[in-house]
């Protein structure tokens, strides 16, 4: 199992690195679009009101096609006026609304911890579309406007938070964070993850063009600390929220698309609430 997990991780990193270093923007945009489509399919499988139907797959494919078409017009040398209007609408209305739902709605559900039954499927399925479009739009726009290093430095915030939370929780974890949702997570691990993410933002700020450097240009040092803590905490909410959906659906992984790692949603759950808020915090 460990060998399979390592092989998959190396393959995923190689694909990500290859798309980031490609001379064209398209490889990463296509990767983000395919990932969003797969994650949407997995989320809908967990929340769709009628289990065992073909609707999740069909809607995920259709959504990915729409996102691909939007990206095509965004990447044109002279984008059409409606493409600019759509982009402005997403940034002005969709991203703040989705962030608000993550901060208040998803956090409330996680704290409530009602994982014994599959309920609220329609609302959670509708939120799936909004959340996937928001994270896709944020990541694509960040990459187009800021480049690969900026995007990687933002994603690294989540990686460091996740790794530090795991090892800190293993070493010092005593108090359960959300026992009805994810029994393995502890408050001590969460604090370790938040501290590591905050430290990464500070360290990366010394490299020009990073997310951390941009934060320090726009916020005072104490504001950067608050933003870092909030983003790291929100990444934990994203992780716990998916755990809640999986417990309600009675499954361990969102799918088996990635051997040893579950599904695409399992890989980006923490990124879903973080990327839209990070874009709102720094702009493009």
C-alpha positions, 0 to 999 in steps of 0.5 A: 500500500505504501509503495503504491502511494509513493509511486502515485505521489511521484507520478502526480508531482511529475505531472504537476511539475511538467505542466508548471514548467511547460512553455504554454499556459494550456497544460496546467489549465487543462490539468486544473480543468480535468482535476476540477471535473473529477473532484466535482464528480466525486463530490456529487457521488457523496451528496447527490440526493439519489445514489447510484445514478449517472447524473454526477458523472454527466454533470461533471463532464458537462461542467468540465467542458464549460470550464474548458471553453471559458479558459479558451476565451480567457486565454485568447490574445484579445478576449471577447467582452463577455469573457471579461464580464464573466470574469468580473462577475465571478471575482465580484460575486461568486468568490466572496459568496463561496468563501462566505459559505466555507467560513460560516456554513461549512464550518458550522456543519463540521462543528455540528458533526452530524455524520450519521445520515445522508441529508441536505444532498441537494444543497450540498450538491449545488454548493459543489458546483459553486465551490469547484468553479470558484477554486478553478477560476481562482487557480487559473487566474492566479497562474495566468496573472502571477505565474508558476512560482506564485501558485506553488508557494500558495499550494505549499502553504497547504502542504506544510500545514497538512504535513506539520499537522500530521506529525504534530498530532502524532507526537503531541495529539491529546485533544480531539478536534472533531471526533465525530467527523475525523477521529484522528485529528487533534487540536495539537495537530491543528496548531502545529499545522497553522504554525507551519503554514504561518512560518512558510509564509514568512520564509517564502516572503523573502523570495520575490514573486511568491504568495508570501511576498505579495501578502507582505506588500499588501498587509502589515506584518500582523495582518499577514500573520492573521491572514496566514492563520485564517488560511491554514485554519480554513484548509483544515475546514476543507479537509474536515468537510470532505471527511464529513461528506464521506462519513455521511455517504459511508465511504472511506475515499471519494473514489479510487482514481488515484491508487493509494490516495483515493480520489482527486477530491481527496487531494484538493479538499483543503485547497477548495476554500483557500484558493478563492480567499487567497485571491481575494486577499491579494487580488490579481 
